[in-house]
Amino acid sequence: MDIKFSGVSKIFEPDIVALEDVYLNIGRGEFVYLVGETGSGKTTLMRCIFREVIPSRGHISVGGHVLRKMGRFELALFRRDIGVIFQDFSLLPNLTAFENVAFVLEVMGVPVREINDRVTDALKTVGIWRRRMLYPQQMSGGEQQRLAIARAIVNEPSLILADEPTGNLDNHTADEIMQLLLDINAAGATVLMATHNQLLVDSYRHRVIEIRRGRVVRDEKQGGYEADGAY
């Protein structure tokens, strides 16, 4: 799924500029890091892609859909093709791992037999099938993040938005999560990953987009966490 930003700005009341005149073109199947200081606008940009936030100015199209023109029904269908992974996991504490993933499909009205098959496949893909009957609080941080990824991919989305998916994890576990995201990308999904993890960005070189005070200040193929010659 491709992403296009044309002159996008977002100003929150009273006068907080979260994004300013952003132009971006992300191709289908790309893996892109979004880097920048806390408060630079990374999360707002992702929320715009999901149309959780509507820009103050400019236009966004995702997978050929012009987001500003979407009605409620079209928006619901559009969001089914996007998997979102949060730093805080956002899991449902009263549901088991299996039920957390199944819930995504249940609200879409998927038949029970198909739900069982697809949830099983997703949990096996992220390596936590044996933990399926545990509740989130019984799982380690890395297992919870794997569960969050399983929930994001169970509908086989064309786009993955990962907002600091390794932020609370140790280096070894973060590397395992990174490998999962790379596998998902290799299977054809576009992946946009907001991160502060310099080690991962420098180790697994992909396109880097840096945001500073709401503006895109660097867009570099096979880039590092910091611009060459920055220090």
Secondary structure, DSSP 8 states (H G I E B T S, - for coil): --EEEEEEEEEETTTEEEEEEEEEEE-TT-EEEEE--TTSSHHHHHHHHTTSS--SEEEEEETTEEGGG--HHHHHHHHTTEEEEETT----TTS-HHHHHHHHHHTTT--HHHHHHHHHHHHHHTT-GGGTTS-GGGS-HHHHHHHHHHHHHTT--SEEEEESTTTTS-HHHHHHHHHHHHHHHHTT-EEEEE---HHHHHHS-EEEEEEETTEEEEEEEEE-SS-TT--
